[in-house]
Amino acid sequence: MKEKKKKGMGRYTSAVFKRELPLHLMLLPGLILILIFSYTPMAGLIIAFQHFIPSKGMFGDQEWVGLENFTYVFSLPGFGQAMRNTIVIAFWKIVLGLIVPIIFALMLNEVHKNGFKRTVQTIVYLPYFISWVVLGGIFIDMLSPSSGIVNRIITMLGGDSIFFLGDNRYFQPTLIVTDIWKNFGYGAIVYLAAILTIDTDLYEAAQIDGANRWQQTWHVTLPGMRMIIVLMLVLSLGNVLNAGFDQVFNMYSMAVYESGDILDTFVYRLGLIDAQYGPATAVGLFKSVISTVFISVSYFLAYKFADYRIF
């Protein structure tokens, strides 16, 4: 009996594999790209423990220094400031990047004119596809203290011109607001898709019980979005030390290093400009370890308290 069951399971597994083989083959290009560009470069992490000299080659006779690169980087005067800036900027980007799209999706869900709804959805989604190289130049012009349209409006209303990208008091808020403006349309689409999966019978039952639109949103819509909210939160916590290199690099200057220098720009100057490859790799490894810990802990908490699992 057991042998027959095993043979039956074997034939079933073989049939399933043959049926799903085209799907597995479709995954191959993506898996190859991930292997080449994500896993193979991890061999370079050994540089973090070496006094790396490029002329000796990747696997040449490099001097092994252990944790010396880490102690050197942590003792640099600019590292602590870059670390604080990274955490502050990334924290507000994660928090507002979660709240703003949810609020916008809930508001857009209340719009019943489909044409207007699709138009607004498209408009707010478009900035997501624009590179920070382009947007950086646009914001530099718009926020210019002398000729920018934003400061012209401020002065017309009787205020003083503000140097948004050159004053440490305003640079971090400017980074956070512009990043949320660029990305909240993408997040809103994800949450709108989650709203569409909610059973409409729940809204009808809530109406019968006398719930108004706000109560329906609070007791039906938000709980129905819970899983996708948890997923987006878990994924975003892996970026707790990624404050957005592209954005900062295209918008900051030496005048705002105090508030705008982050770990990625710190590594850029350390590794590519000063050619200190070992210490720069050490910072990258440090970031990766911290991000892995954060996303692992957040996934564990999501599974423990929200009974949510990705796999």
Sequence and secondary structure as in RCSB ss.txt:
>XXXX:A:sequence
MKEKKKKGMGRYTSAVFKRELPLHLMLLPGLILILIFSYTPMAGLIIAFQHFIPSKGMFGDQEWVGLENFTYVFS
LPGFGQAMRNTIVIAFWKIVLGLIVPIIFALMLNEVHKNGFKRTVQTIVYLPYFISWVVLGGIFIDMLSPSSGIV
NRIITMLGGDSIFFLGDNRYFQPTLIVTDIWKNFGYGAIVYLAAILTIDTDLYEAAQIDGANRWQQTWHVTLPGM
RMIIVLMLVLSLGNVLNAGFDQVFNMYSMAVYESGDILDTFVYRLGLIDAQYGPATAVGLFKSVISTVFISVSYF
LAYKFADYRIF
>XXXX:A:secstr
 HHHHHHHHHHHHHHHHHHHHHHHHHHHHHHHHHIIIIIGGGGGGGGGGEE  GGG TTS  EE TTHHHHHHHH
SHHHHHHHHHHHHHHHHHHHHHHHHHHHHHHHHHT   HHHHHHHHHHHHGGGGS HHHHHHHHHHHT TTT HH
HHHHHHTT     TTT HHHHHHHHHHHHHHHHHHHHHHHHHHHHHTS HHHHHHHHHTT  HHHHIIIIIHHHT
HHHHHHHHHHHHTTTT   HHHHHHH  GGGHHHH  HHHHHHIIIIIS  HHHHHHHHHHHHHHHHHHHHHHHH
HHHHHH     
